[in-house]
Amino acid sequence: MRKLFFPMAFLAIMSLFFSCKSGKNTAQGIDPLLSHIDSTVKAGDDFFMFANGKWFKANPIPASEQSNGLWQLIQDTINAQVRNVCETSAALKDAPRGSNKQKIGDFFYSGMDSASLNKKGLSDLKGDMDRIDAIQDIKGLVKEAANIHAVAGSPLFRFYVVQDDRISSKYAVYISQGGLSLPDRSFYFDSDPRTVMIREKFPEHLTNMYKLMGYSESAARMASKHTFKLETALAKVSRKREDTRDPLKNYNKIPLVKLKASMPNFDWDLFIQCVGLKNVDTVIVAQPEFLIAENAFLKSIPLDDWKNYLKFQMVRGLARFVDDKTFLESFSFYSTVLRGVKEPKPRWKRVVEQTDHSLGELVGQVYVNEYLPKGTKEKLLEIGKSIMEVYAQRIKNLDWMSDATKEKALKKLSTVIIKVGYPDKWKDMSSLEIDRSSFVRNAMNANKWEFAYNISKYGKPVDRTEWDMQPQTYNAYYNPSNNEIVIPGCNIIIPGYERTMADDALLYSVIGGSTFGHEITHGFDDQGCKYDEYGNLHNWWTKEDSAKFFARTKLIVKQFNGFVAVDSLHINGELTQGENIADLGGIIMGYEAFKKTAQYKNHEMIAGLSPDQRFFLGYALAWMVNTRPEAIANQVKSDEHSPPRFRVLGPLSNLPEFYSTFSVQKGDAMWMPDSLRVKIW
């Protein structure tokens, strides 16, 4: 999974199955698009707030959330459905051992048993902690690092099996920088007030966590000091996040013997054996300089400091599954300090989400049978096909691309695989053991199964039918190695469109533009364009066309660099450019496809709004998310996606159709001269 489209898909899918008539008015009699408009804001100054501001004023962010808006409302609907799956499964007295419902029910039950969790504290992890304490040398460190990779997190580096970027028909072992407990290397060095505050509070959090592990006050403070110093050293030799996006610059395929020679202090043979791999002869190292530096740290940093670091990595990765004291300490830092969330979610909601996260493949099978409306796949494919046809025509009409490159672009487009709804084949999780005795051991078993499943791919043929998301996951993605887009079929009811079919303006702005158009454009964004129709890293552009393309992408980088997200913190246009390109391409494709519908051609008015007005208001509805400042700051530093507000303002500022629809004039905040508007696809 290389590109993730943050939640906003499948608008009014549920409504498609309740009525055969287009809804002129909603069940409440008030059109949501109209009712959300804040008339105190000028559309041309801030269309995001113009379209959504009235809803934001009436619906403040709950204390237990980092944001509120359409995503949260839809996620609440999904959580309620998954909760029902969990509770009914837990209530079964005769669920066959090893069945999906037995595992779901037992996992959920073990998480809801707060009395047992609080009585146990961290005792279920005592064996793991004791093994770390018993480490005598680097070999012992390697063995325990391998164990933590399987059950809790990614200490030292990231290690996984995935398709080879240059040979997509084969799986390869990838190793990349990692091992940090803060969201990004920038948190260890940046000097803005928010980051400084987080950096000052992190050692305090470390101290509290070590005390919960049984350290004395002085020992905890000493362990905290050295763990922070160790992670700062790792951060210093890590590449900036924007520099990790280029697949060419982060592809270094080397023989295993060469990796071992560059890291003589780390026993790679032992690590590979411990994680369950066999016959590894080559690896792909994303950032070689990171591993070389880490090799030196293994000698220069005392072994006791590494042992403390591993303990924290273990407990940090599993804090959601243990006692309340440990969970709340982790929550206070990672949710409150980092994201501004005031209080935890209710236990049932946390355990539902954790069950879905750990057993999503099993929950998905029950979910499809009990909640997903029939016909979901067909409707999504219908809209996707329309977007594909528009995309092909847009490529043919480009005035900056040569015929030779157009031919290859059209070839890639024609071979895009579209997966919608749910997989035709489910993963076999029969070997996963789940019971009611220990929530954290259940989570570790699930993590271990997932890790082993990933490792088991090595040496096997690539399975191009595999899904990396479940049907109840409110998200979508484009995978360049498979040249595929994957759209889970979440059964959702969008508030305001219950029991009536949403009009095409909404279907094509959200499902068409923000989902299909967005994901397809990832195949042609600044990084996706480097993969051919087979999913291989391969330059299929002429030199001249490539230069023209990247000249245009530089404009979108500059444009987003100018946006101030919070305080004085600007969006990182280089980091977010792939998603920004996909947003722009998506809304254009959605609009062009919408123009082919009867609603557009007949200039059908709904709730006093023209088709064009409804389309652009629908696009703003897709990103109707009000986010805490702390969470925005965290996102800007560590996420390839721009905050929702700018996923509206940025793309629409480039569209002349938006300007004419809402009479955007020179002097309005969103107005840009034609020479600065980005035109790619």
LINURVEN-V586950 format. One record per backbone hydrogen bond with DSSP energy under -0.5 kcal/mol. CO is the residue of the C=O (numbers start at 1). NH is the residue of the N-H. If there is no record, write none. Layout:
CO,NH  CO,NH
//
This chain:
3,478  4,6  5,476  10,13  12,16  13,16  14,17  15,18  15,19  21,501  22,24  26,29  31,35  32,36  33,37  34,37  36,54  36,55  37,39  38,41  42,45  42,46  44,670  46,50  47,51  48,52  49,53  50,38  52,55  52,56  53,57  54,58  55,59  56,59  62,65  63,342  63,343  66,628  68,626  69,73  70,74  71,75  72,76  73,77  74,78  75,79  76,80  77,81  78,82  79,83  80,84  81,85  82,86  83,87  84,88  85,89  86,90  87,91  88,92  89,92  96,99  99,103  100,104  101,105  102,106  103,107  104,108  105,109  106,110  107,111  108,112  109,113  112,114  113,117  114,118  115,119  116,120  117,121  120,123  121,323  122,125  123,126  125,129  126,130  127,131  128,132  129,133  130,134  132,135  137,141  138,142  139,143  140,144  141,145  142,146  143,147  144,148  145,149  146,150  147,151  148,152  148,153  154,179  155,157  156,178  158,176  160,174  162,172  165,537  167,164  167,170  169,462  170,164  172,162  172,174  173,284  174,160  175,286  176,158  184,187  185,188  186,189  186,190  192,196  193,197  194,198  195,199  196,200  197,201  198,202  199,203  200,204  201,205  202,206  203,207  204,208  205,209  206,210  207,211  208,212  209,213  210,215  211,214  216,220  217,221  218,222  219,223  220,224  221,225  222,226  223,227  224,228  225,229  226,230  227,231  228,232  229,233  230,234  231,235  232,236  233,237  235,238  240,243  241,244  242,245  245,247  246,250  248,251  250,252  252,254  252,285  254,283  255,258  255,259  256,260  257,261  258,262  259,263  261,264  263,266  265,267  266,268  267,271  268,272  269,273  270,274  271,275  272,276  272,277  273,276  279,281  281,256  283,254  283,285  284,175  284,286  287,290  287,291  288,292  289,293  290,294  291,295  292,296  293,297  294,298  295,299  296,299  296,300  297,301  302,305  302,306  303,307  304,308  305,309  306,310  307,311  308,312  309,313  310,314  311,315  312,316  313,317  314,318  315,318  315,319  316,319  318,321  319,322  323,327  324,328  325,329  326,330  327,331  328,332  329,333  330,334  331,335  331,336  332,337  333,338  335,339  335,341  336,340  339,631  346,350  347,351  348,352  349,353  350,354  351,355  352,356  353,357  354,358  355,359  359,362  359,363  360,364  361,365  362,366  363,367  364,368  365,369  366,370  367,371  367,372  373,376  375,379  376,380  377,381  378,382  379,383  380,384  381,385  382,386  383,387  384,388  385,389  386,390  387,391  388,392  389,393  390,394  391,395  392,396  393,397  395,398  402,406  403,407  404,408  405,409  406,410  407,411  408,412  409,413  410,414  411,415  412,415  413,416  417,419  417,485  418,420  419,487  420,422  421,489  427,429  429,432  432,434  438,442  439,443  440,444  441,445  442,446  443,447  444,448  445,449  446,450  447,451  448,452  449,453  450,454  451,455  452,456  454,457  455,458  457,460  462,464  463,466  470,473  472,474  473,475  475,488  476,5  477,486  478,2  478,3  478,480  479,482  479,483  479,484  483,417  484,479  485,419  486,477  486,488  487,421  488,490  490,492  492,14  492,494  494,497  497,500  498,27  501,23  503,506  503,507  504,508  505,509  506,510  506,511  507,511  507,512  508,513  509,514  510,515  511,516  512,517  513,518  515,519  516,520  517,521  518,522  519,523  520,523  521,524  522,525  525,529  527,530  528,531  530,538  532,535  536,532  536,538  538,540  542,546  543,547  544,548  545,549  546,550  547,551  548,552  549,553  550,554  551,555  552,555  552,556  553,557  554,558  555,559  556,560  557,561  558,562  559,562  560,563  560,571  563,565  563,571  566,569  568,570  569,565  569,566  571,573  572,576  573,577  574,577  576,580  577,581  578,582  579,583  580,584  581,585  582,586  583,587  584,588  585,589  586,590  587,591  588,592  589,593  590,594  591,595  593,596  594,597  597,601  598,602  599,604  600,603  606,609  609,606  610,614  611,615  612,616  613,617  614,618  615,619  616,620  617,621  618,622  619,623  620,623  621,624  623,625  624,70  625,627  626,68  628,632  629,633  630,634  631,635  632,636  633,637  634,638  635,639  643,646  643,647  644,647  644,648  645,648  645,649  646,650  648,652  649,653  651,654  652,655  654,656  655,658  655,659  656,660  657,661  658,662  659,664  660,663  665,668  668,667  668,671  673,676  673,677  674,677
//
